[in-house]
Amino acid sequence: MKLLNPRFIFWLSLTLVSSSFGFYLPGLAPVSFCEKEDAKECQKEIQLFVNRLDSVESVLPYEYDAFDFCKDMDEKRPSENLGQVLFGERIETSPYKFSFKVDKPCVKVCTKSYDTGSREDKLKLDFLKKGMELNYQHHWIVDNMPVTWCYIVEDNQKVCNPGFPIGCLVNQEGKPKDACVINADFNKKNTFYIFNHVDITIVYHSGDETNGMNARLVAATLEPKSIKHSDDDNPTCEGTPMDIPADFSSNLKVTYSYSVTFKQNDDIRWASRWDYILVSMPHTNIQWFSIMNSLVIVLFLSGMVAMIMLRTLHKDIARYNQMDQEEAQEESGWKQVHGDVFRPPRMGMLLSVFLGQGTQVFIMTFITLFLACLGFLSPANRGALMTCAVVLWVLLGTPAGYVSSRLYKTFGGENWKTNVLLTAFLCPGIVFVDFFFMNLILWVEGSSAAVPFGTLVAILALWFGISVPLTFVGAYFGFKKPGIEPPVRTNQIPRQIPQQSFFTKPVPGIIMGGILPFGCIFIQLFFILNSIWSHQMYYMFGFLFLVFIILVITCSEATVLLCYFHLCAEDYNWWWRSFLTSGFTAVYLFVYAVHYFFSKLQIIGAASTFLYFGYTLIMVLIFFIFTGTIGFFACFLFVNKIYSVLKVD
């Protein structure tokens, strides 16, 4: 399997087209279609691709071939990039093939037979029933667009889902589950109903937008149906629902079929063909109001904090610098700890390693979100977001090594070999070990999300062959540089820290420090978790980038504010506290993830639960290092600045 899609390097930088609902998400180069095939200008045949099947009730996705569906005799798999492999996408051709503008009312695809005397047939049917019970969803693709199932919900609102279920179940009490509620004919107790027929509608633009005669596809929708065909060889695509009893007591045949209809619509431009999917997604409008509300609140608080801090500090510094030495000795507060504030912290090695890795994650996140805002990493470019993040992380080993070594040298450390090895291996090693154990579970369960052994080797090669050497290069330049000189001298004898009140003790301050940053991101976090675990598309990268900036500002200001209060209480141990204050936001993230698991998800099974919390711990660790680094450097710059303007003899 190829790891890098050749098309990945040909990202199309197109103009962002604004609309009242959002902006255009650029994808790959457009493909033209025509009734008479022309190898140079257009193509006649339309190939439907199938992707993995997933469920909101299970973390385990499965390949299309894992279920007993109709297979393509000439199956081909397009090359997948690294992000697609890591996310478990497995795209392959299907037996559903169409000719442009050729409507077909009823076409048989294949017939699957199940014999009660065959153990293999029983296992296949049981797995199919399990998929229907857990509401596994098909994900089909036409011309790099998801084939959507559009339906009307409350308030006459149209929702388009980029997937449709295998089937549904009416339980023993006669209560329909999931999609079974859409049809009153699904009423037999303890019975499965399989959607073995689809009515596909393909919408195309005639080609006027390119001043040519060739057409482009702008939408693909379907309506799943359950039909028991009276004649399996010559189906009419009409009849009663295809029911499958929960008890496999008699032989069974399931015939799969489809109809396809082509419609012209010149009002939809190819550049905005994703709009009807994205606009109809649930909770989309909530983001506009909630994010703006958070932004206004955070900017207001930021202004207040900045004004108070600047005015208070300005008066303190001016008054202290006008005092003579005897009066200054009697002064209390942050000015009296100038001889201890730059005393090296305990476990400076570990702190410097965390800060090096945090710098790497910060730069990676910034560049990835910036590219996503430009449209390069939109949903149309499958796997591009993860591929970009991994490649950037690998290439950013140099800043990690440099920052870690320079700070370690500033702390007075001398074990430079241990420092550079820990920077290169500690945090990435923890993430890889967690990821490897999660992958073992996926292998055992036979899930498509299990990363192949060859890809794991490739990831290790990127880590050891590129990231580690670059970390050593950064550490080399970092250790060649002198340590960062503090603006004031450090006393030989440590100053005694006075008794602290409850709110100036380390633990309460750290716990309070993460509240404001988390309050800025928790709404966006809901949509991110939805995209990961509920398989919804995430596309509002502009809002996400804005939230990223807000998070950086609030982490910085919350940490600086608490650092100032602790220094005023003559507690000069700010190094680790500044890192942990903003880093504690990750603890709130974990608590929210636990709440999300129990209140929003319907996940069942030990394997899925273990996978959810295993991957969540990876996210929490990365977020802890990321936010902790932001808080530390904000506090570091703040402390250096205020003590550099003091006149100290």
N, C-alpha and C positions, 0 to 999 in steps of 0.2 A: 504494500500500500504506500502510495506516495504521501509524503508528509506536507509538502508545500504545493499548493495549487498554482500552476503557472499564471492563471488569471489574476492571482492575488497581487502581483506586481503591476498590473495594468488598471489600478483603480482609476475610475473616471472622475476627474475634478470638474463637476458641472456647476452651473450657477444655482444658488439657493433661491428657490421660487417661493415667495411669501404668499400665504393665503390667510383667510380668517381663522383657519383651524390649526395652522402650523406651517412647516416649510417642507420643501421637496427633499427627499432622501435619495441621493444618487446611488445607482447600482452599477451593474456591469453594462457593457455596450449593448444598445438595443438590437434586437433581431427582427428582421422583416419577413413577412409571410406573404405568399401569393398562391393562386390556384394552380398555376403551372410553374413547376420548380425551375429555378435558375440558380445554378451553383454560385454565381458571383453576386447576384442581387438579393435573392430571397430563397426561402425554403417552403416546401409544401407540407411536409410531415410535421406533426406536433407530437412530441414525446412527453408522456406524463411520467414524472419521477416519484418515487415513494421514499419517505424518510423513516426514521425510527418511530415507534409508537410509545407514548408515555401516558401517565395518569396522575391525577392530583391525589390519588389514594396510595400511590407507591412512588418511591424514589427511583425504582428500577425501570429504565427504558429498555425496550427490546427491538431488535431489527425486524423489518417486515418479514423476512424469511423465517423468523422464529415461529410465526403463526402459520397455520395451514391455509394460506391464501393462494390465489392464482399467481404463478410465477412467470416471468418473462423467459422464453426459451433462449433468447440471445441476450442474456443479462449482461449489462455493462455497469460499471461503477465509475462515476467521474472522480478525478483525483481530488483529494480532500486536503485542506490546509491543516496546520497543527491545531488551530483553535477548534475546528470541527471535530477532530479526533478526540481532543480533550473533553469536549462537551458531549461526546457520544453520538454525534450525528453519523448516520450510515445511509447515504443516498444511493439509490440504485434504480435502474430502469424497471418499468412495469409493463404488463401486457396490454395496458390501456394506451392505444395509439390512434391518433386521429389525422384526418386530412383536412387542410384548411378550407373552411366554408362548405364542408360536406356534412350535412345533418344526418344523423342516424337515430331512428326512433327506438330501436331495441337491438342490442348486440350481446350475444352470449360471449362470456370470457372463458369460463371453464366450469366444470362440475366436480365437486369434491364428494367422495363417497366414504361412508364410515360403516364398517362392519362390526357387529357386536362380538364376533368371534376373534377379532384382531386386537391384540394388546396395543400395537402401535397406533391403530386408529383411535382407540380409547384414550391414549395419552394425548394425541393431537386434539381431540375434541374437548378433553378436560382442560387443556391449556387455553383453548379458545373460549371456553366458558369462564375460566378464571379472568381472562382479559375483559370479557363483557361485565363480569361481576365487579371488577375494579375500575370499570369505565375507561379502559385504554382507548386512546384517540389516534386515528390515522392522521398523517401529515403528508399531503400530496403537493407536488410542485409542478407548475407549468410555466415555462419561459422564465424561470427563476422567481416566480411569484407563488405564494401559497394559494392553493385551491381552498376557498373559504366556504363555510356553511353559514348562510345568513338567515336569521329568523327574527321574529318580532317578540319583544318582551313587554314588560309593564310600561304604561304610558305611551304605548304605540311606538316605542323606540326600536330601531333596527340595529341589531348586533351581528357583527360578522366575526365568526370564530375561525382561526386558521387551522382548524382540525375538526374531525367529526368522529363519533364513537364507532367502535366495532359493532356494538349492539347494546342491549340493555336487559335487565332482569325484573320480572315480577315475582316478589318473594312469596313465601308460603302463606302469608296472611292476605295475599292478593294486592299488596301495595306496590305500585310501580316505582322503580328507582331510576334516577337520572333521565335518560332520553325516552324512557318508556311513557313518560307523562304526555308526550306530544301526540299520541294516538290512542283513542278509546278502544281500538281493536286489540291492543296489547293488554289482555285482561285474564289470561289463564294463569292460575296460581302455580308457583314454583316452576316457571318457564322462562327460558331465554328467547329473545328475539334478535336475530342477526340482521344487520343492514347489508344485504347481499346485492343491492341494486343502488345505483346512483344516477341521478339526472344531472348531467354536467352542462353548464352554460358558459360559453367562452365569448367574451365581448372584445371587439377589436375596433381600432381606429382605422379609417380608410387610408390614411397616409398623407392627408393634406398638410399635416404639420411639418412634413419634411419636403414638401413640394414635389412629391413623387407619387407613383401609383401603388407602391407596396404598402401593405398594412402592418400594424403592430398590435400585439395583444395588450389590452389594458385592464382586463379583469377576468377572473375564472372563479365561478361559484358552482356549488353542487347542492343537491338535496338528497340525503340518504333515505332509502326506503327498505322495508322488509317485505319481500314478495316470495310466496311459495309458487314456483312455476309449475303449471300443470303439465307442460311438455318441456322436458329438459333440453331436447335437441333443437326445438324451434320455439323459444320462449316468446311470449307476447308482452312481458313486463307488466302484467296485471294479475291480480289475485289476492288471496288472503295473506296475512303476515306469515313469514317463515319462522315458525316456532320450533324451538329445540327443547324438549323436556329435560329437566334436571337429571332425571334417571335415564341412563342410556340403556333402554330395554329393547329397542328395535333398530334395524338398519336405517340409515339416514343418508339423504343426498341433499347437498346444498349447491345450487347453481348461481354463479355470480354473473351479473349483467350490467349494462349501462346504456344510457342514451346521451347523445351529445347534440347541442344546438349552438349555432353561431349567430351572434347579434352584432350589428354595427352601431356604434355610438361615438360620434365625432366630437361630443362635448367633453369627453375625458381625454386629456393629453397624456402621452406616454410618461412624461416627466412627473406627473402627479397621480400615477395609477395606484400608488399605495394609500392614497388619502382615505378611500372608503373603508379600508381596514382599520387604519389608525384612529380615525375620527370616531368610529363606532365602538372602540374598545371601552369597556366599563371603567368608570372612575377617572376618565381622562380630564374632564373639566375641573375636578377637585384640585388638580395640581396647580392650575393657574391662580386660584384664589389662595390656596394654602401657602404656596411658595412666596407669593407677593406679601402675604400677611407676615410670614416669618421674616422676610427680608426687611420690611418696615420696622418690625419690633427689634430685630438684631441691630440694624443701623442706628436706631434711636438709642439703644443701650450702649452701643459702641461709642456714640458721640458723648453720651453722659459720662461713661467711664473715662474716656480720653480727656474730657474737660476737667473732671475732678482730679485725675492723676497729674495732669500737667500743671494746673494751678497750685495744687498742694505741694508738689515737688519743687516748683519754681520758688515758692515762698520759703520752703525748708532750706534749699540750697543757698538762697540769697542771705538768709538770716545766719546760717552756719558760717558762711565765708566772711561775714562782717564781725564775727566774734573773735576775741583774742583766745589764746590757747587755754587759759584757766577756765574761761566760761565754756569753751568747747568740751572740756573734760566733764563738766557737769551736765552737758546735753545728753538726753537719752534718745533712743529710737534707732532708726536704720543707720544713722551717721556714726554711731559708736561701734559698730561691728565692722568698720572698714578694714581693720587689721586681720579679720578672720573670714570675711565673706568669700575670699578666693582660695581658702584652704582646700586642698584636693579632697574629693569625696571618697568614701569607702567604696570598695568594689568598682574602682574607676575603670578597670578592664571591661567589665560587663556593660557598664554604662556607655563606654565609647563604642563597643560592638553594636549595641542597640541603635545608637545614633547613626553609625555608618549605614546599617541596614535601613533605618528609617529614611535617611537621605535618598537612598536608592529607590525606595518605594514611593517617596514623595515626587521625585522627578518623573518616574515612570507613570504615576497616576496623572500628573499634570499634562504630560505630552499626550497620553492616551485620550484623555477627555478633550483636549484641544483638537486633536485630529477627528474625534467623534463629532464635535461641534461643527466642523467643516463638512461633515457628511461622508468622510472616507470609511467610517466604521459603522454604517447604518445596517439595519436588518437585511438589506438586499445583499450585502457582502457577508455571507455566512461565515462565521468563525473568525472574521477579521479582528474583532475586538480582543479576543483572547490571544490570537496570534501576535497582534501588535504589543500587548502587555508582556507576553513572555519574551519576545525578542528584545524589547526595550530593557526589561529586567536583566537579561543576559549581558547586554551591551553597557549597562550602567554600573558594572562592577568597580570601575575606576573611581567614581565619586565616593562609593561606599568605603573603599580602602583608604582613600585620601582623608576623608572626614574622621574615620575611626582612628587612624594612626596619628593624625595631627592632634586630636583631642586627648588621646592616650598619652602623647608626649607632653601636652600641656598639664596633665594630671601628674606628671613626674614618673610615668611608667617606663620600664626598661625592657620588659619581656616582649619585644616587638614581634618575634616569631609567633608566640602564642596569640598575640592580638590579631595578626593578619589571618591566621588559621581560623580563629573563632569568627572573624568577620566573614570569611568566605564560606564557612560550613555550619555555624550554629543555627541560625534562623532558617536558612534554606534546608538544612538537614532535618529540622523538626517538621517543617512543612512536607518534605518529601516522604519521611517515614509515615506520617499521618496519611498522606495521599496513597502511599503504597498499600497500607493496610485496608484503606477504603476500596482500593482497586482489587485486592484479594477477595473481598466480599462480593464485588461485582462479577469477578471471574467465576466464583463458586455458583452464583445465581444465574450465570449465563446471560448477563445483561449486555446490551450494546454499548453501555457507558464504560465498560471495562477497557482501559487503554491497552492496546496490543503491546506485546513484549518489545517489539522493534521500536515502537514509539518511546517506551520507557528508556531504552538504550540511547535513543536520539536525545532525549531530554537530559540524561546524564552526560552525554557527550557535550551538549551545549553548556552545561553547568561546569564540568571539569575542564573542558577544552577551551572555553571562551571566558566565562564569568570569573572563574578562579584566577586564571592568569591576569585578567584585567584588574582584579582586586589587588593582586600582588603589585601590579604596576602603580596603582593609586597609592598603596601603602608605601612604596619606595619613595615616591615624591613627597608624601606626607611626612615621613621620618627625616627626609633631607631638610625640610623646612624647620625653623625653630618653633618651639611651642608658643602659643599665644600669650603674650606678656600681659599680666593684669595691670590695671591703671594705678593700683595702690599696693604697697608692700604687705606681706603677710607676717603677722607676729609669730615668734617662735613658740610662745606658750599660748595654747588655745584659751579663749575667753569663756568663762562659765555662762551657760545659757540660763536665764532666769526662769522661774516657774511660769509655765504657760497656762493661759485660760483654756477652757474646753474648745473654743472655736479656733484657737491658734495652734492647737496640737496637730501633728501631721495627719492622722487618719481622718478626722472630720473635714479638714481642708481638702484633702484628696478626694473624698467622697463628694463634697459640694462642687469641686472644680469641674467634674464631668457632666453636670446637669445641663448647663447652658449650651455647650456644644451639641449634646445629644438632642436637646429640644429643637435645634435647627435642622437636624437631619432625619428625625424619626418618620416624618411623613414621606420623604423621598425613599427612606429605607423600606417602607411598606411596599412601594411599587417595585423596588429592586428585588425584594424577597418574592413578590408575586411573579416577577419575570423568571426567577430561578426555579422556584418550587411549584408554582401554579401554571408555568409554561405560557405566560403572557408575554407579548412583545414589549420590549422597552426601547423607546426611540427618542424620548425627550432629553437628549444629551445637553442641550442648551441650559435647561433647568438644572441638570445634574452638575454641570460646570459651575453654575451660579451657586449652588449649594456647597460645592467644594470650596469656593472662595469664602463663602460665609463661614464654613467650618474652620478654615485656616484663621480667619479674623477672630472668631469667638474663642477658639483654643488659645490663641496668643493672648488675647485680652484677659480672659479668665485666669490664665496662669500668671500673667504679670500682676494682676490685681491682688491675687492671693499671695504671691511672692512679696509684694510690697507690704502687705499686712504682717507677714511673718518677720520680715526684716525690721519693721517698726517695733515688733515684740522682742527684738534682739535675738532672734533665732536665725543663725546664718547658714544652717544646713539646707540650702536651697537646690543643690544640684539634682539629687534624686527626686526631691519633692516636685520640682518643676516638670520632670519627665512623667511622674506618676499622676500628677494632677490632671493634665489633659489626657494622658493615656487611660485614665479610669473611665473615659467615655466608652471604651471597648467593653467594659463590664456591663454598662447599661445596654450596649448593643446585644450582648449575650442574653441578658434578662429579657430583652424585647424579643429575641429569636425564640426563646423558650415560650413566651406568651403567644407568639405567632403560631408556634407549632401546635399548642393545645387549643387555641381559640379559632384559628383560621383554616388550618389544614385538616384533612381527613385521612392522614397517613396511618396505615395499619401494618403490622408486621415488625418483627424485631430487626430484620436486616435494614428495612427502610428507615426505622427510627435511629439505628446506629449510624447509618450513612448520613442522615440529616445532621446529627450532632457532631459527627466527625468532620464534615465539611464546614460546619459552623465554627468549630474551634480554629480551623485554618483562617477563616475570615476574621475572627476575633483577634488572633495573634498578629496578623498583618495590620489590622486597624489599630491595635495597641501600640505597635512600634511606630506607625505612621503618625498618630495623634500625639504620642509622647514626644517625638522628635520636634514637632511643631512647637509644642509648649516649651521645651527645653531651650531651643534657639531664640524664641521670643524673650524668655526670661534672661538668657545669657546676654543678649544685646542690651536689654533694659538695665541689668545690673552693671555691665561695663560702662554704659552711658552715664548713669547717675553718679557713679563713683569717680568717673574720669573728670567731672567738673568740680569735685570737692578739693579745697585747698588743704592738703594734709601734710604736716611737717614730717 
